[in-house]
Amino acid sequence: MEEESGRGGDAIVSYWHRRRVMVVSMMVSFFQIAKKQVDCSCRRLSGGKKYLWNLVSCYYRLSISRLDPLWILLLYFVSNSVAGFWALRILGRERAAAGLTDLDLFFTSVSAATVSSMSTVNIELLSNSQLLAVALLMFLGGEVFNSLIQLHLLKIKMDESTAGQKNEVEDKNKTATETEGNQMELEVVVMMPPNTTGDNDGGNGDKKTLGYTLLEMLHSSHAGENEINRRSLTLLTVMVLGLIILGHIFGFMTTLFYISISKPAGDVLAKKRIHKVFFAAFLTMSSFANGGFIPIKEGMAPFKTNSGLLLLLTPLLLAGSTLFPTCLRSGLWVLKKMSRGRVPPELEYLTSDRCQNLNFYHLLPKRNSRCLLYTVTFFVSTQIFLFSCLQWNSDLLLGMNTYQKMVSVLFQSINCRYAGESIFNLANISSAILVMYIALIFLPPYTAFLPGEDVYLTSWRIKHGENDHRKELSVRKSLVMSHLSYIIMFVMVICITERPKLTKDPLNFNLLSIVTEVVSAYGNVGFTMGYDCRKKLDGGGDECEATWAGFVKEWSSLGKFVLILVMFFGRLKKFNMKGGRSWKIW
């Protein structure tokens, strides 16, 4: 027994020793590669502050080029959430008097950073400085702003690839030169026949010259292609920045102008003691980022009869989410028309479907962009038709004329796709409409109906090996499940954490309310059924007061933490579009 235990202990020690050696070797190789790249980039620098800055920059670029974009964005959202939590905690008033806990503040920060607008607090309890922090978190977490991060990562990886090709060519030339020099030294020492040496030299010289020429041609072709790609990424960056600036200027100016001339809208803000400029800026940032937070506890419900304001916010909601690729394609088309025949190479490249080689997630092929526009129009039209058939004469639209009803239904339908600025109480909406909302929230933002087969996209996938069915999936990728599987698991976990309330308060804690909350958090929308304390069965709802917060406010701390994970998971769901491929149904 002692011998066996001794052998087991030696095996364990040997295992951990091998693990330490492997980790140390990986760290040494990492720093060797980094040092090599730093030396290559700092050849012309003598040292000092420039060398230190170049060293930090090179390590940053090396880390970015090696990391998966999934982990980079996860780190980005987590960092924003933690920074937002401390900002809300420092800038806030006395949290004990307002009833705000640390978990509520962290939940609000995560909800704003992931543009989910799930609420556990009354938004009017936050101070103006806290509301500014929430607006900044929504701006940094918006899909359009995150596309700038993706463009930055693509540029870094392209620069690293170009530098690697250049260093490879230089190393080959250096090795060939050293080999040629060694051969010449040997020829001086060893006396060769003149004719044979001359013939061999001539043949080798021709071969070497041909090799150098081919290497230079290959490098120049790669350099030209990489230059066009880099200039294309720069043009896309300028276009995205222009869309952000123009969208916010347009939204702020038009919203402020409408509030200034509309007495009903001005009266609502005066009653809430909210400045018009502050409200216009906050509403513009929230709408363009599809954040869903409004500095009024009732949300957009007090403005449901202000049709002009709702129509002004509509293009911001669409351009910042589902129609962002269509806006990019439209901008490229306008720039090409304005060039009047003198189209730059990068613009010609971006307006063709060859630009899919850039791997920019938001730049869809032209046909896909048009089908995306048609699909969004179909979804919105279907919602308007169903809502009008079931709720036209209900209490939700009471006191509104036909024009106001149509605009309010249009605004509600558009907000179902990832904005979450609801003007109706979902608890009073028909169950059929609510089921349709859940289905549309579940769909990814760029869902489009493509009749037939997309030739360009299919050829691009085949080129990159994505459509090869004979290619076996790794074990890690085989374990990745579909979106629906994750939602089912999250709903099951929430039902377990909230099972006491499911028994004691079944009218509020029902399965449909939980599914709506989980799917809304996964889709980063913010729709909620709310919590009505008057529905309690224990008789304590007679003297209760409305909290004006989401349904998640009444959940346990563990349930709130699970929903935080759901919001992070949903914000990164675009990296799991092909999950569940290992499951086959016969």
N, C-alpha and C positions, 0 to 999 in steps of 0.2 A: 504494500500500500504506500509506504513511504517513497519507494522508487517511482511508482506511478505518479504520485503527487509531485515529486521532484521533477519528473519529465514534463508534467503539465505546466508547472511553473516556468521551466526553461522555455517551453514553447511560447508561453505568453510573453515572456521577456524578449525572446527572439522576434516575435511578431511586432511588438511595439518598437523594438530597435529598428526593424526594417521600415516601419512607418515613419519614424523620425528621420532616417536616412533619406527616404523618398521626399519628405517635405523639405528637408534642407537642400537636397539637390534641385528641387523645383525652384526654391527661392534663389539659389545661386545662379541657375540658368536664366531666371527672370532678370536678375540684376546685370548679368552679363549681356543679355540682349539689350536691355535699357542703356547700359554703358556704351555699347557699340553704336546704338542709334544716337545717343547724345554726342559721342565723339564725331560721328559723321555730320551732325548738324552744327557742331561747334568748331569745325576745322579753321574757320576764318576769324574766330574770336580768341583773343589772347587770355581772357579770364576776367575776374572781377564780377561786378553785378550783372553784366550781360550774360556771363556764363551761368551764373546761378539761376537767373530768370529762364534761360534756355533749358537748363537742367530740369526745373520744375515743369516747364511747358512740355518738354519731351516725355517726362514720366506721365503727365496728364494725358497726352495724346496716346501714349502706349497703352495706358489703362483703358481709355475709352475705346480704342480700336480692338482690344482683346475681350472686353466685356460684352455680354449679350444685351441688346436694347431693352429686353424685359427687365433685367436687374437694374439697369440705369434709370428707367422710368419709375420702377418701384422705389428705389432710393430717393428719387426726386419727390414723389408724392409723400413718402413718409417724412422726409426732411421738412417739406412745407407744412405738413400737419403738426409736427412737433413745434416748429417755429411759430405757427399760428396759435397753438395752444398757449405757449408762454406769452405771446403778444396779447391774447384775450385775457389771460390771467393778470398781467401787469397793468394793462390799460383799463381794466374794468373797475367798477365801483365796488362797494362792499358786497362780496358774494353771499355772505350770510343773510343780509337784508333782502337781497334779490332772490335768494333761494337757488343759486347756481352752484353746483358742485364741480369738482375737477373733472369728473367723468363727463358731465354735460358740456363743459367747455371743450374738452378733447373731442367729443363726438361732433360738436358744432364745427370745430376746426377741420376734422376729417371730411365732414359733409361738404364744407365749402371748398376744400382743396381738391376733392374728387367731383365737384360740381353736381352733387347728389341732392342737395337741399332737404335732406332728412333732418327733422327738427325735434329736439327734446326740450327746448326752452321757448319761452315767449320772446320773440325777436325784439319786442319793444322794451324788454328789460336790459338790453345791451346799450351801452353808451355810444355816442357818435364816433369816438376813437375806435371802439370795438367793431362797429359797423364798417369803418374804413378798412380795418384789418380783414374782415370777412370779404369785402369787395376785392381787396388785393389778392386774397387767396383764390377767389373765383376767377379773376383775370389770369393768374398764373396757371390755373388748372384747366382753363378752357382748351378745347380741341384745336382751335386755330393757333393759339400761342404755343401749344405743344408741338405743332407741326414745325415751328422754328427750331425746336430742340432736335427733331429728327433730321432736319436739313443740316444742322450743325454737326451731328454725328456722321452723316453721310460724307460731309466735306472732310472731316478728320480721317475717316477710313480711306477715302480716295487719296488724300495726301500721303498717308502711310503706305498705301499700295504703290503709288507713283515713286515715292522715295525708295521703297524696297526694290522695284524694278531697276531704278537708276543705279542703286548700290550693287545690284547683281551684275549689271552690265559692266560697271567699273571694275568689280572684282574679277570678272572674266577677262577683261582687257589687261588688267594688271598681271594676272596669272599667265596669260599668253605672252606678254612682254618679258616677264621673268624667264619663261621657258625658252623663248627665242634668244635671250642673252646668254643663258647657260649653254645652249647649243653652239653659239658663236665662240664662246670660250673653249669649248671642247674641240672645235674645229681648228683653233690656233694651236692647241697642244698636240692633237692627233693629226698627223699629216695624211690627208686624203688625196686620192688622185684628182687632178685639176678638173678633168672633164666630168667625172662622176659627181664631184662636189658641186660643180657649177650646175649640172643638171638637177641634182636633188634640191639645191637651194632655190633654183628657179621654180621647181614644182611646188616646194613647200611654201615659197613666197606667194605664189598664185593662190594656193589653198588658204593661206592665212589671210591674204587680202580679201578673198571671197568670204571667209568667215567673218572678218571684221565688218564687211559691207552688209552682210545679212543681219548681224547683230544690231548695227546702227539703224538699218531700215526698220527692223522690228521695234526697236526702242522709239524711233521717231513716230511710227504709226500709233503705238500705244500712247506716246506723249500727246499727239494730236487729238486722239479720242478722249483722253483724260482731260485735256484742256477744254474741249467742248462740254464735257460733262460738268466740269467745275464751273464754267460760265453759266451753264443751264441752272445749276443749283443756286448760283448767285442771283440770277434773274428771278427764280422762284422765291428766294428769300425777300427780294425787294417787293415782289407782288404780294406776298403774305403780309409784310409790314404795311404796305399801302392799304390792303384790305382792313387791317386792324385799325389803322389811323382814320381812314375814311368812315368806317363803320361807327366808331365811337364819336367822331365829330358830328356825323349825320344824326345819330341817335340822341346825342346830348342836346344839340341845337333844336331839333324838331320837338323833342319831349318837353324841353323848357319852354319853347314857344307855345305849345298846346296848353300846358299847365297855366301859363300866364294869361291866356285869353279865355280859358274855360273856367267858369265860375264854380260848377259842381266839383271839378277836380281840385281847384284851389281851396274850396271849403273843406274837403277831406283832409288836405295837408295842414290847413290852419287848425282844424280840430285836433289833429295829432301832434301839432307843434313841430312840424318837420319843414325845414327850409326847402324852397322850390329847387334851388341849385343843387343842394345835396341829394334830394330825391331823384332829380333828373340824371345826375352822374351815377348814382348807385343803380338805378333801374337800367340804364344803358349798359353798364358793365355786367350786370347780372343777366340781361337778355342776350347779349352777344356771346357771352361765355356759356349760356344755357345753365347758369347756376341755380336759378329758381328762387333765390332768397329775395324777399321784399321787406323793406323796413317798416312794414305795417303788419300787425298780428293777423289780420284777416286776409292777407295776401292781396291779390288783384280783385277780390270780390267787390270792394267799394267802387271800382272803376268799370264794372261790367256794362254800364250804360254809356260810358265814354267811348263811343265807337272810333272816333278819330285817334285816340291814344292807342287803342288796341291795334288798329291798322298800321300805325307808325312803328310799332314794335315787331310786327310780323316779319318784315325782311331781315331784321337783326336776328330773330330766332332761327330763321331758315339758313342764313348765310353762315351762322356760327356752328351749325351742326350738320344736318342731313344734306344740304345743298352746297356745302363747302367745295367738294370736287367740281361741281357744275360751275360755281363762281370762278374757280381757277381756270377751267377750260374757256369760259366766256371771256375772261380777261386776256388770255393768250390769243384768242380769236380777234379781239378788239385791237391788240397791239400789232398783230400781223396785218390787219386792214389799214392801220395808221401808218405802217412802214412804206406803203405805196411802191411796192415792187422791190425795194431794197431791204430784204428780210435778213437780219443777222443769222449766222449759222446756229447759234444756240436757240433762237426763236423758231427757226425752221425745224430744229431737232425736237423741241418741246411740243410743237403742233402736230407732229407725227406720232404714230403709235410705237415707234422705236424708243420713245422716252421711258417705256416700262423697264428698260435696263437700269434706270436710275434707282429702282426699288423704293420710290417715294410713295408711301402708303396712300396719300390723299390725291395723287395724280392718276386718275383712272383713264383708260382709253376713251376716245371720243364717243364711241357707241355706248359704252357703259355709262358715261356721264349723261347722255340723253335718256337712256333707259332709267337711270336713277331719278331724273326729273319726272318722267312719266309715272314711275312707281309711287313717288311721294305724292303726286297729284291724285293718283288713284286712291291711296290710303286716306288722304284728307277728305276726298269726296265721299268715300264710303262712310267715314265717321259722321260727316255732316248729314248724309241721307238717313242713317240709322238714328242719330240723335234727334233729328227733326221729326221722324216718324213716331218715336216713343216719348219724347219729352216736350213737344212743341207747346202744348197747352198745360204743362205742369207748373208747379209753384216755382220752379227754378227760373223760368222765363216770365214770371208774373210782372206786370207793369211795364213791359218793354214792347216797342213797336216792331214791325216786321224787319226793318233794317237793323235795328239793334240786336234782335234775335239772331239774324244771320251772321253778323260780325262776331258776336259773343260765341256762337257755336264754332265758327271758323277759328277763332283764337284758342278755344279750348281744344280743338282737334289738333292744331299745330303743336300746342304745348305737350300733348301726349307723347310726341317723339322727342324726348330727352330735354325738354326745357322745364316743365313742372310748375309753371306760373298759372295755377288753376284759379278759375273765377267761380267755380261751383263746388259745393260740398259733395264729395264722392259718395258719402253715405246715403244721399238722397237720389242718386242716379240709378237708373234701371240696371239690373244685374246683367242683362245681355250687353249693354254698353260697357259695363265694367269688365266683363270677360274680354271684349274686343280691345279695351285699353291694355289689359294685361298681356294679350298676345302681341300687340304692337310695341309695347315697352320691351318685351323680350327680344324682339328682332334687333340685330346690329344696325348702326346708323346708316350704313351704305348698302342696305338690302335693296336689290333691284331685280326686276323680272326681265330675263334675257331670252327672248324667243329664239330658238335655234342655238347654234354653237358659235361662240365668239372665236373666230379664227385667229385673230391677233393674240388674244390672251392665252389661247390654248397652245399656240406655237411657242409663246414665251415661256409657258410652264414646262413644255416638253424640252426646251433648250436648257432650262435649269434643273431638269430632272424631277420636277414636282408631279408630273403626270405619268410616271413610270410605275405601273401597277406591279411589275415584277420586283421592284426594289423593296426589300424587307425593312420593316420598321424596327428601330431599336426597342429594347425593353422599356426604357424610360418613356419614349413617345407612345408606346402601346398602352401604357397605364393612364395616359391623359384621356379624360372622358369628355363628353359633349357638354354644352351649356345647360341643357335641360337636366342632365344628371346632377350637376352641381346645385342647381336650384332646388331639386327634390331633396338633396341631402341637407341643404341649409334650412329648408322648411321643416324637415324632420327634427333637426337640432333645436330650432326655435320652439317647436311643439313640446320638446322634452324640457327645455329650460323654463317654459311658461306653463307647464301642465297644472300647477295649483290654480292659476287664474283661469285656465280653460274650464275648470270645474266650478269655481266660485262665481265667475263673471262670464257666462257663456254668450251673452248677447253682444258684448264688446269683443271678447277674445274668441272669435270664431275662425274657422279655417280660411274663409275667403279674405278676411281682414289681414291675416298673417301672410297669406300668399301675395296679396297686393303689396304689402310692406316690403317683403323680401324681393319680389320681382322689381319693384320700383327702385330699391337700393341697388340691385344688380344692374339695372339699366341706367342708373344715375339720373333718375327723373325727379323723384321727390313726391310723387302722388301718395296720398295717405287717406285712409278711411276715417282717421281721427278717433277720438275717444269721447263718448258721451256718458258722463257720470250719472245721468238720469236713468240709464238702463240697468243700473246695478240691481241685483236681486235681493241684496241684504237690507234694503230699505234705507240706505245711507245716501241716496241720490236726490232726496227732496230738497236739501239745503246746499247742494254742491254748486260750485262755480266752474265755468269753463276755463280751461288752462290755455287755450289757443296754442297748442303745440301738437306735434304729430302723435300718432298712435304709439310709437316707440317710447314715448316718455313714460308710459305706464309699465314698461317691461322691466325685468330684473336687470341688475348690472351685468350678469353673464349674457343675457339676451342682447343687451346693447353692444357688448364687446363682439359678439358674433356678427351683428349687423355692421359693425365697423369693418370686419374682415370681408363681408359681402361687398361693401362699397369699394374697398381696394381691389377685390377680385373683379368686380364689374368694370372698374376703370381700365383694367389691363386685359379685358376679354378679347381684344383684337389680336392678341398673340395666341389665342386658342381657337381660331376659326376652323381648324381641321381636327379638333379633338373627337375621339370616339371612332376613329376609322378602323380600329381593330375589331370592333363589334360587327358581326355579320348576321343578318336575319334571313333565314332560308324559308 
